[in-house]
Amino acid sequence: MDYTRLKPGADVGKLHAELAAAALPVTSVRGPYLAGDIVVSMSRELDAMEVQDMDAVIELHDGRKRKPRSINAVYTDLAALSGAQKGNIWSYLMQPVDGIARWRHANREATWNAAAVGTAAPAGSTLEDHERALTATFWCLEHPDDFVEPEWDPTINVPGDELA
């Protein structure tokens, strides 16, 4: 079943992932065409609530191109957080996922280890604090929205990416 909606500037790959994350039976998203229309194909006809959910996802979709922030910018923003906020981030990263601490699932563990080895901790900080900050920095770059007003601490706002 196809649904046509107006969404100029949509990033169809990203929108497809967002619709799938909303548990909708999306099979493809095509467009945007000259008039700004997109066509969303579903594996079946949606009920009224699902159409509302689809429309809400499309409405919130931001198709603008993004790029990773610099490592230094993310590290600096994380370093500026309060002790409680840093503690909340570390608790989040230490939560087990499939029996392993969440941060160990990062693809950049090797990069983190390489960065941690020849990097001195800033003045007034311990090596452990520095290693935690590096871990959080690399996690943030891989998961750019995880530290943007997370439900476990909405006072934290450190994005891992920015507009291109």
C-alpha positions as CSV (number, residue, x, y, z in Angstrom):
1,M,0.0,0.0,0.0
2,D,1.4,3.4,-1.0
3,Y,1.0,6.7,0.9
4,T,1.9,10.0,-0.7
5,R,2.9,12.8,1.5
6,L,4.5,16.3,1.0
7,K,8.0,16.4,2.5
8,P,10.5,18.5,0.6
9,G,14.1,17.7,1.4
10,A,13.4,14.3,2.9
11,D,16.3,11.9,3.3
12,V,14.5,8.8,2.2
13,G,17.0,6.3,3.7
14,K,16.9,8.0,7.1
15,L,13.1,8.4,6.9
16,H,12.8,4.7,6.0
17,A,14.8,3.8,9.2
18,E,12.7,6.2,11.3
19,L,9.5,4.6,10.1
20,A,10.8,1.1,10.7
21,A,11.9,2.2,14.2
22,A,8.3,3.3,14.9
23,A,7.3,-0.3,14.2
24,L,5.5,0.5,11.0
25,P,5.6,-2.1,8.1
26,V,7.5,0.1,5.7
27,T,9.0,-1.5,2.6
28,S,10.4,1.6,0.8
29,V,10.4,5.3,0.7
30,R,10.8,7.1,-2.7
31,G,11.3,10.7,-3.6
32,P,11.3,13.5,-3.0
33,Y,10.0,14.4,-6.4
34,L,9.9,17.9,-7.9
35,A,6.8,19.0,-6.0
36,G,8.4,17.7,-2.7
37,D,6.2,14.6,-2.6
38,I,7.5,11.3,-1.2
39,V,5.9,7.9,-1.6
40,V,5.9,5.6,1.4
41,S,5.2,1.9,0.6
42,M,3.9,-0.3,3.3
43,S,3.6,-4.1,3.3
44,R,-0.1,-3.7,4.1
45,E,-2.7,-1.1,4.5
46,L,-2.3,0.9,7.8
47,D,-5.1,1.3,10.3
48,A,-6.1,4.9,11.3
49,M,-3.7,5.0,14.3
50,E,-0.8,3.7,12.2
51,V,-1.5,6.4,9.6
52,Q,-1.3,9.0,12.4
53,D,2.0,7.5,13.6
54,M,3.4,7.5,10.1
55,D,2.4,11.1,9.6
56,A,3.9,12.1,12.9
57,V,7.2,10.4,12.0
58,I,7.2,12.2,8.6
59,E,6.4,15.5,10.2
60,L,9.3,15.2,12.7
61,H,11.7,14.0,10.1
62,D,14.7,16.2,9.5
63,G,16.3,15.4,6.1
64,R,19.1,18.0,6.3
65,K,22.5,16.5,5.9
66,R,24.6,16.1,9.1
67,K,28.3,15.5,9.8
68,P,30.1,14.3,12.9
69,R,31.3,17.0,15.3
70,S,35.0,17.2,16.0
71,I,36.3,14.9,18.7
72,N,37.6,18.0,20.6
73,A,34.2,19.7,20.5
74,V,32.4,16.7,21.9
75,Y,35.1,16.1,24.5
76,T,35.0,19.8,25.6
77,D,31.2,19.7,25.9
78,L,31.2,16.6,27.9
79,A,34.0,17.9,30.2
80,A,31.8,21.0,30.9
81,L,29.0,18.9,32.4
82,S,28.4,18.7,36.1
83,G,29.7,15.8,38.1
84,A,26.1,14.4,38.4
85,Q,25.6,14.6,34.6
86,K,28.9,12.8,34.0
87,G,27.9,10.2,36.5
88,N,24.6,9.6,34.7
89,I,26.4,9.2,31.4
90,W,28.8,6.7,32.9
91,S,25.9,4.8,34.5
92,Y,24.2,4.7,31.0
93,L,27.4,3.5,29.3
94,M,28.0,0.8,32.0
95,Q,24.5,-0.7,31.7
96,P,24.7,-4.3,30.4
97,V,23.6,-5.0,26.9
98,D,23.7,-8.7,26.1
99,G,25.7,-9.2,29.3
100,I,28.4,-6.7,28.3
101,A,28.7,-3.1,29.3
102,R,27.0,-0.9,26.7
103,W,30.2,1.1,25.9
104,R,32.0,-2.1,24.9
105,H,29.6,-2.5,21.9
106,A,31.2,0.7,20.4
107,N,32.9,0.1,17.1
108,R,35.6,2.5,18.1
109,E,37.0,0.6,21.1
110,A,40.3,0.1,19.3
111,T,40.4,3.8,18.5
112,W,39.5,4.6,22.1
113,N,42.4,2.4,23.3
114,A,44.8,4.0,20.9
115,A,43.7,7.5,21.9
116,A,43.8,6.7,25.6
117,V,47.3,5.4,25.4
118,G,49.3,8.5,24.4
119,T,47.0,11.1,25.8
120,A,47.6,12.7,29.1
121,A,44.8,13.6,31.4
122,P,44.0,17.4,31.6
123,A,45.3,19.2,34.6
124,G,43.1,18.7,37.6
125,S,41.6,15.4,36.3
126,T,42.5,11.8,37.0
127,L,43.4,9.3,34.3
128,E,40.2,7.4,35.1
129,D,38.1,10.6,34.5
130,H,40.0,11.2,31.3
131,E,39.5,7.6,30.1
132,R,35.8,7.9,30.9
133,A,35.5,11.2,29.0
134,L,37.2,9.6,26.0
135,T,34.8,6.6,26.1
136,A,31.8,8.9,26.3
137,T,33.2,11.1,23.5
138,F,33.6,8.1,21.1
139,W,30.2,6.7,22.1
140,C,28.6,10.1,21.4
141,L,30.2,10.3,17.9
142,E,28.9,6.8,17.0
143,H,25.5,7.4,18.6
144,P,24.9,11.2,17.9
145,D,21.5,11.4,19.6
146,D,22.2,9.4,22.8
147,F,23.3,12.4,24.8
148,V,20.7,14.9,23.5
149,E,18.1,15.3,26.3
150,P,18.1,11.5,27.1
151,E,15.2,10.3,29.2
152,W,17.6,9.2,31.9
153,D,18.9,12.9,32.2
154,P,17.1,15.5,30.1
155,T,19.5,18.2,31.3
156,I,22.3,16.8,29.1
157,N,22.5,18.1,25.6
158,V,25.7,17.0,23.8
159,P,25.0,16.0,20.2
160,G,27.6,13.9,18.3
161,D,26.8,15.5,15.0
162,E,25.8,18.9,13.5
163,L,24.4,20.3,10.2
164,A,26.7,19.9,7.3
